[in-house]
Amino acid sequence: MRQEFERILGEELRYLAIETRDRLGLTQKEMGEELQMGETSYSELERGETICASALTAILLLRMQEDPNVFLDRVADRLEKELQPV
């Protein structure tokens, strides 16, 4: 169950990073700087090569949002749908 939770959270953070960078019109290098990570590490996050972002990355990314609750609600909804017992 924990692995599934981490997978879903990682995917949603990836989508949020891509959406945020696009909204702000930043390069991958600039977005990496905003998130205190190198361009290569940020690029790996966008490509889904990072299983789960660090807590620091998640917090910094959420601070870039107008309303972080939109992301948190999206993750909660997805967890509820995908992790229900069959």
Secondary structure by P-SEA (a helix, b strand, c coil): caaaaaaaaaaaaaaaaaaaaaaacccaaaaaaaacccaaaaaaaaacccccccaaaaaaaaaacccaaaaaaaaaaaaaaccccc
